[in-house]
Amino acid sequence: MEAKPWRDRVLHEEELVEQLQLQVSQSAKRRAEALLDGVAELGTVAEVARALGRSWNAVDKAIKKNGPDRSGPDTTE
């Protein structure tokens, strides 16, 4: 059995990378939403960070980078 040509292998791997990047992005958004739920429950980013054993700065950045856009109107109501 012959190996696939290198061009086909490269294209296949590029497709996989694209899929993985999409999954990482979606996961980061879900994580940010969960962190926001933690803030709602515990009261502050610092409390969430303490509960997870992380720095408040890391939690805050994750929320700001991947959380829902708070600048526009809430369209879920």
Secondary structure, 3 states (H helix, E strand, C coil): CCCCCHHHHHHHHHHHHHHHHHHHHHHHHHHHHHHHHHHHHHCCHHHHHHHHCCCHHHHHHHHHHHCCCCCCCCCCC
